[in-house]
Amino acid sequence: MVFEITSPRTKKEDDGFKKQLYEQIGIQEYWQFDPKGEWIPEKLRGYQLVGDAYTSIEIGISQALGLRLETSGALISFYRLDTGEKLLMLDELYEQSEDRQAELMAERLQLQQVQTALMAERSITESLQQQLDRYREQFGELWGDRA
């Protein structure tokens, strides 16, 4: 598979010599990407090798990758065929990672607050137990035996 970033200046070579070369050496898919849409209005054009010649890929699906391709501004976006899920680019992965890290930090803070509350509760319980023990030493059982 070959992806070629193309422009009006390189279109003759990309659509002529390079396309024929890739056909001859058996490249299964050849994609031309014109990020500015200057000579490829749809910005992305694909060819699939059938026999010994290229035919146009009409639906934007790369059989070689098993992905659907779409232009997104000056970029190509890739989507899984089975789930439709977009494969994230590095900056998107980084942003997702930062978001997840912020969520984990919030969860950690919440757990620390719960732990602090439990420790305070344990301290109060221990203090009350100590006071009760001192009372029992001084005065005996609270309810005593009633017969």
Secondary structure, 3 states (H helix, E strand, C coil): CEEEECCCCCHHHHHCHHHHHHHHHCCCEEEEECCCCCCCCCCEEEEEEECCEEEEECCCEECCCCEEEEEECCEEEEEECCCCCEECCHHHHHHHHHHHHHHHHHHHHHHHHHHHHHHHHHHHHHHHHHHHHHHHHHHCCCCCCCC
